Amino acid sequence: MKTLIKNKNDQESIKTTANTLKNGGIVIIPTDTVYGFSGIVDLKNAASNFETDAKIRTIKGRAETKPLIQLIAKPEDIHLYTDDALPAELLSKWPGALTIIVHIKKDSPLAATAIPESGTVAFRCPGDEWLRKIITECGAPIFSTSVNRSGQPVLDTADAISSEFKNEVDLIINDGDKKGALPSTLVMLENGKVKVLRQGSVEV
C-alpha cells in the first residue's frame, strides 16, 4: 500500500481526509489530544459496511481488544445514540478532550458492527474544529484510537508515525509532533453519578 501524506494546513486536507474515510480507508490524523487511527463508523443505512474497526485492530496488532472511541461532530449528536441522562455540566465540556461512555439505544443508527458486546460506546466531540468538519463531511461518527502497536508506547512524533505505518494506512495527515500531549479524560455514569476512569486534560 502506498500511503498519501498531507499537511493539516493544506487547503484540501479536510476534503482529502473525509473522502478517504467515506471510501472505507484508514487514516492517521491529529486530534485535540494525540494522533489517532480513524475509520468511518458503520451505520445501519450505509450502502456498505466497511468494518474499519477490524482494519484498525489488525494494524495495531492481535492483542488489541479495547473498544474504539467514536468521534462525533456536535455535542447534541450524542442523543442520536443514547437515551442516557447526561448531566448538562458534563456536556458543557464539549467540544473538548472528554470521552463519555454511554449505553446505546435500540433505535440507534449505528450498525451492529459498531456496537461492542457490552452495549456501550465511548463518544467524544473533539475540540479541534478541523476534525469536527471532517466528521460532518463523513455524515457518520469516526473511530479513533492512539497510534501505536498494541502494548507499545503511543507515537508522538510525525517522523516515527510515518516510519512505522506509512505502508499500512491510506492517508497520514501531518501536524507536527505531539510530545507531552495528554489523552482525553474518560468518564462513565454510575448510579447517576459521573465516575472518572482516566484523568486527562479536561477536569471533571
C-alpha positions as CSV (number, residue, x, y, z in Angstrom):
1,M,0.0,0.0,0.0
2,K,1.3,3.5,-0.9
3,T,0.3,5.9,1.8
4,L,-0.6,9.5,0.9
5,I,0.9,12.1,3.3
6,K,-0.5,15.6,3.5
7,N,-0.1,18.5,5.9
8,K,-3.0,19.6,8.1
9,N,-2.7,23.2,6.8
10,D,-3.0,22.1,3.2
11,Q,-6.1,23.7,1.6
12,E,-7.6,20.3,0.6
13,S,-6.7,18.4,3.8
14,I,-10.3,18.3,5.1
15,K,-11.8,17.1,1.8
16,T,-9.0,14.6,1.2
17,T,-9.4,13.1,4.7
18,A,-13.2,12.9,4.5
19,N,-13.2,11.3,1.0
20,T,-10.7,8.7,2.2
21,L,-12.8,7.9,5.2
22,K,-16.1,7.7,3.2
23,N,-14.4,5.2,0.9
24,G,-13.6,2.9,3.8
25,G,-9.9,4.0,4.1
26,I,-7.9,4.1,7.3
27,V,-6.2,7.4,8.2
28,I,-3.8,8.7,10.8
29,I,-4.9,12.2,11.8
30,P,-4.1,14.7,14.5
31,T,-6.8,15.1,17.2
32,D,-7.3,17.5,20.1
33,T,-5.2,15.1,22.1
34,V,-2.7,12.7,20.4
35,Y,-2.5,11.4,16.8
36,G,-5.2,8.7,16.1
37,F,-6.1,6.0,13.7
38,S,-9.5,6.7,12.3
39,G,-12.0,5.0,10.0
40,I,-15.7,5.7,9.4
41,V,-18.2,4.0,11.7
42,D,-20.7,1.7,10.1
43,L,-24.3,2.9,10.1
44,K,-27.5,0.9,9.5
45,N,-28.4,2.9,6.5
46,A,-25.0,2.9,4.9
47,A,-24.6,1.3,1.4
48,S,-21.5,-0.6,2.5
49,N,-20.3,-1.9,5.9
50,F,-16.5,-1.2,5.9
51,E,-15.8,-2.6,9.4
52,T,-13.0,-0.2,9.7
53,D,-12.6,-1.0,13.4
54,A,-11.4,-4.5,12.4
55,K,-8.9,-3.0,10.0
56,I,-7.6,-0.7,12.7
57,R,-7.2,-3.6,15.1
58,T,-5.3,-5.6,12.5
59,I,-2.9,-2.7,12.0
60,K,-2.4,-2.2,15.8
61,G,-1.9,-5.9,16.4
62,R,-3.8,-9.0,17.6
63,A,-3.7,-8.1,21.2
64,E,-5.8,-5.0,20.5
65,T,-9.2,-5.7,22.1
66,K,-10.2,-2.4,23.7
67,P,-13.4,-0.8,22.2
68,L,-12.6,2.2,20.0
69,I,-13.8,5.7,20.8
70,Q,-16.2,7.2,18.3
71,L,-15.9,10.9,17.5
72,I,-19.0,13.0,16.7
73,A,-19.3,16.4,15.1
74,K,-21.6,18.2,17.5
75,P,-22.4,17.7,21.2
76,E,-26.1,17.2,20.6
77,D,-25.3,14.3,18.2
78,I,-24.8,12.1,21.3
79,H,-28.6,11.9,21.7
80,L,-28.8,10.0,18.4
81,Y,-27.1,7.1,20.0
82,T,-28.2,7.0,23.7
83,D,-31.1,7.7,26.0
84,D,-28.8,8.0,29.0
85,A,-29.5,11.2,31.0
86,L,-26.2,13.1,30.7
87,P,-25.6,16.0,33.2
88,A,-25.6,19.4,31.5
89,E,-22.3,20.3,33.2
90,L,-20.7,17.2,31.6
91,L,-21.9,18.1,28.1
92,S,-20.9,21.7,28.6
93,K,-17.3,20.5,28.3
94,W,-17.8,19.5,24.7
95,P,-16.4,20.2,22.2
96,G,-13.3,19.1,24.1
97,A,-11.0,16.3,25.2
98,L,-13.6,14.5,27.2
99,T,-14.8,11.0,26.4
100,I,-18.1,9.7,27.7
101,I,-19.2,6.1,27.9
102,V,-22.9,5.6,27.3
103,H,-25.4,2.8,26.6
104,I,-26.6,2.6,23.0
105,K,-30.3,2.8,22.5
106,K,-32.2,0.2,20.4
107,D,-33.1,2.6,17.6
108,S,-29.6,4.0,17.3
109,P,-28.4,4.5,13.7
110,L,-25.2,2.5,14.5
111,A,-24.9,-0.8,12.7
112,A,-24.3,-3.9,14.9
113,T,-20.7,-4.0,13.8
114,A,-20.1,-0.6,15.5
115,I,-21.5,-1.6,18.9
116,P,-19.4,-3.7,21.3
117,E,-20.9,-6.7,23.2
118,S,-21.1,-4.5,26.3
119,G,-23.8,-2.4,24.5
120,T,-21.8,0.7,25.4
121,V,-19.8,3.1,23.3
122,A,-17.3,5.8,24.3
123,F,-18.0,9.1,22.4
124,R,-16.1,12.3,22.2
125,C,-16.9,15.6,20.5
126,P,-13.3,16.8,19.8
127,G,-12.2,20.3,20.5
128,D,-10.4,20.6,17.1
129,E,-12.7,22.4,14.6
130,W,-10.8,20.9,11.6
131,L,-11.6,17.5,12.9
132,R,-15.2,18.2,13.5
133,K,-15.6,19.5,9.9
134,I,-14.2,16.1,8.7
135,I,-16.7,14.2,10.8
136,T,-19.5,16.4,9.4
137,E,-18.4,15.7,5.9
138,C,-18.4,12.0,6.6
139,G,-22.0,12.1,7.8
140,A,-21.2,9.5,10.5
141,P,-19.0,9.2,13.5
142,I,-15.4,8.1,13.0
143,F,-13.4,5.7,15.1
144,S,-10.4,7.0,17.0
145,T,-7.6,5.2,18.9
146,S,-4.0,6.1,19.6
147,V,-1.3,5.5,17.0
148,N,0.9,2.6,18.3
149,R,1.3,-1.1,18.1
150,S,-0.7,-2.9,20.8
151,G,1.2,-2.8,24.1
152,Q,3.7,-0.3,22.8
153,P,4.1,3.4,23.7
154,V,1.9,5.9,21.8
155,L,3.9,7.5,18.9
156,D,4.1,11.3,19.4
157,T,6.3,12.4,16.5
158,A,5.4,12.8,12.9
159,D,8.6,11.0,11.7
160,A,8.1,8.0,14.0
161,I,4.4,7.6,12.8
162,S,5.4,7.8,9.2
163,S,8.3,5.4,9.6
164,E,6.1,2.8,11.4
165,F,2.8,3.0,9.5
166,K,3.4,4.6,6.1
167,N,2.7,1.3,4.2
168,E,-0.3,0.2,6.3
169,V,-2.8,3.1,6.1
170,D,-4.3,5.1,3.2
171,L,-3.5,8.6,4.5
172,I,-1.4,10.4,7.1
173,I,-2.1,14.0,8.0
174,N,1.0,15.7,9.4
175,D,0.5,18.3,12.1
176,G,4.0,18.2,13.6
177,D,5.0,16.5,16.8
178,K,2.6,16.0,19.8
179,K,5.1,15.4,22.6
180,G,3.6,15.6,26.0
181,A,0.0,15.6,24.8
182,L,-2.4,14.2,27.3
183,P,-5.2,11.7,26.3
184,S,-8.8,12.6,26.8
185,T,-10.5,12.3,30.2
186,L,-12.6,9.2,30.2
187,V,-15.8,9.0,32.2
188,M,-18.9,6.9,32.7
189,L,-22.2,7.3,34.6
190,E,-22.6,5.0,37.6
191,N,-25.9,5.2,39.6
192,G,-26.5,8.7,38.2
193,K,-23.0,9.9,39.2
194,V,-20.0,10.7,37.0
195,K,-17.2,8.2,37.5
196,V,-13.7,9.2,36.2
197,L,-12.0,6.2,34.6
198,R,-9.0,8.1,33.3
199,Q,-8.0,11.7,34.1
200,G,-6.8,13.5,31.1
201,S,-6.6,17.2,30.1
202,V,-10.2,18.0,31.0
203,E,-11.1,18.4,34.7
204,V,-14.4,16.7,35.7
